[in-house]
Amino acid sequence: MYKIKSTTLSPVYKFDRSFTEKWYKKIAWLMLVVALTFVAFYSVSLYLFPNLEDFEAVGGESSQGRLMLLFRLLYDPSTIDKLTPGARTFGVVVVIVGMIIFMGMLISVASNILNTHVDKYEKGEFGYTFDYHYIILGFNHTVPALIKKIRNDKRNTNNAILILSDMPSNEIRSILNNELDREQRDKVVIKNGQRTSRKTLEELSVDKAIGVWVIGEVEEFGHDPLNIKCLNLIVDICRNSDIYINDRVSKYENRLEVFVQFEEQSTLSAFQTENISVNWALDPHNDKSEKLIRFRASNYHDDWARKLIVINQYDGEKNNGKYPALDAPNGIPTTEESNKHVHLVIFGMTQMGLAIAKRAAHNIHLPNFVRDNNLKTVITFIDKDAKSGMEMFRNRYAQIFEIQSSDYKDFTQDDIVEKHYCPTKFTGKHADFLDVNYQFIQAEPESERVRNYLACLANEKDTLLSIAVCYDDPNTNLNIGLNLPRNVYYPMEDGKVIPVFIRQFTCGSLLDIFMNENGRFRNVYPFGMWDGCEFEEEKDSLLAKRVNAVYFNGEEKEFEKNDIDNKWKNLKVTDHWSSQYSADSIEIKKRCVGGEINEDNNEILANVEHNRWNMAQLLMGFYFDEALNVKTAEKDKLRLLHSCIRPFSELSEDTKNLDRFIVAKMPQIEKL
């Protein structure tokens, strides 16, 4: 058997490695050189000048001695006057070597130490300690907007913001310098490293941070799994931190708030259904155990879809928001008596397109559907690969298409191909009771058939048409969005408004100019810009907590913060999202009943709320259970079956009363 020997390292390698490491090793090397040089010169002086009087010219001064005189010669050239004439040649050699050491090597070492320190700072390789700080793990184009959000809260102006990324620090610094002013950049510290390294996370003092955003890097392989791994490391560090357990877990508000940004809609959907939060409990084996952190999953595309469809809308008056409401683009609400229905056309089955479709399905539920079940919200995808996109979509949301029909059209063949897909599992009263329909059109977006299709929709009197162009190339989106059929921009019906939302990335200024000119493109709106992403606000979280307090506890009294926090902190993530979606629906409910929720419209809005809830549960992964059995409800939830997913009319009175109660409490929920 071959005997393995240790590697023999070159002395030069050992020196290079030692000299390029810590600053004190450089000083040690310099001191060693000085010491060896001094010993060498002292030995030579003893050999050349064994008698002190042959070496030192004392004159009228007291003798300094050989040691002191040699030492002074190394750093002070004027000391050569203290030598005898015979020793001055030797003294010159000592002085020259001393100048090399002290004026050359010493300055070089000091300069090297400072340059290395500056270089480490610029490269983000420092080792500072932090507390009461914010941490952003990863870097992408949304980070500058996130820093602005943190800084806009006046409570956070003096807190450090630490960015950890494997992107070169000078590139990050350049981006921040271009997009943030000096005050916003103040106390922003950039560190280079991997967010999946436990050692690096410990160096960031995550257990002492106020909040952590796990963002991830641009176009990295395995983005979402890496973010989940990072989240688990953060939780484990907190679990093993005595400071965190003793000082922060006792109070919910003090716990570390962790936001995790996912890239894929499917990952976000998984977090909405699976009880993954048990992994970050004090006791991972106990589902009811206190949670170590306050957690929020997000998705850039979903955040923008929410901004577009939920939180930044106006009702005819543009000073109330930027984007027209899909259900009331001209400011006229869709009431119970209305014969109109919403039709959202989405170009591109991209992540953004899917996110907008999902948010629309969550939010666009109207009272006239209760009166006429034909008045459904229609969501149409147009894409050159719509067939494969449809198959993936129907697989992802198989629970929806078990009970709901959908339609497919192919505009690429010589003759238009149309196919109607019936529900895959249920029929009769258990089928097609949802108020949202999906349609998929395979076509080139610029094709004549697509233009004719849009022109027909624009001419339909009772269709509230909106168009969202969501491809991953901003120029493609502009070419499509600014070259639609003329009657999209100038509808034949007086007062009709057809919003066209065009996804951009870096800037929407061009479309803003067109919109403000009040001409052909007055109803064209840019969205999706990196610097305009909406992160969750404290108000949003509070509304969701209040919905939860009502929904699960029948809360009648005034809302108290500590009380609703206690009811919120150990909920499953599924219930967090369900409450948020319910809170997001308050504005559209108010709009479709004239602005005020009261006893007169409680019954119709309870119907609407249940239709919304049906869709929310299906989108979050629950399946329809045709057997309405209250006794097995909890067991069914574990199997992602829910017996209350059904028409409002088929519910028990107790369940109907819950929807009625939620609607009745919405005015109180909304008063922050």
CORJOCOR-V350586 format. One record per run of one state. SS is the DSSP state (~ for helix, > for strand, _ for the rest). FROM is the first residue (numbers start at 0). TO is the last residue. If there is no record, write none. Layout:
BEGIN
SS|FROM|TO  SS|FROM|TO
END
This chain:
BEGIN
_|0|9  ~|10|18  _|19|21  ~|22|47  _|48|50  ~|51|54  >|55|55  _|56|64  ~|65|74  _|75|75  ~|76|81  >|82|82  _|83|83  ~|84|122  _|123|132  >|133|136  _|137|141  ~|142|151  _|152|152  ~|153|155  _|156|159  >|160|164  _|165|167  ~|168|178  _|179|180  ~|181|184  _|185|186  >|187|191  _|192|196  ~|197|202  _|203|204  ~|205|207  _|208|209  >|210|213  _|214|221  ~|222|238  _|239|240  ~|241|246  _|247|250  ~|251|253  _|254|255  >|256|261  _|262|263  ~|264|272  _|273|274  ~|275|279  >|280|280  _|281|289  >|290|290  _|291|292  >|293|298  ~|299|310  _|311|311  >|312|313  _|314|316  ~|317|319  _|320|321  >|322|324  _|325|326  >|327|327  _|328|339  >|340|346  _|347|349  ~|350|362  _|363|366  ~|367|370  _|371|375  >|376|382  _|383|384  ~|385|395  _|396|396  ~|397|400  _|401|404  >|405|409  _|410|415  >|416|420  _|421|426  ~|427|429  _|430|434  >|435|441  _|442|446  ~|447|458  _|459|461  >|462|468  _|469|472  ~|473|480  _|481|484  ~|485|488  _|489|497  >|498|502  _|503|507  ~|508|515  _|516|522  >|523|526  _|527|528  ~|529|531  _|532|536  ~|537|552  _|553|559  ~|560|567  _|568|571  ~|572|583  _|584|584  ~|585|591  _|592|597  ~|598|618  _|619|621  >|622|623  _|624|628  ~|629|637  _|638|639  >|640|641  _|642|646  ~|647|649  _|650|651  ~|652|669  _|670|671
END
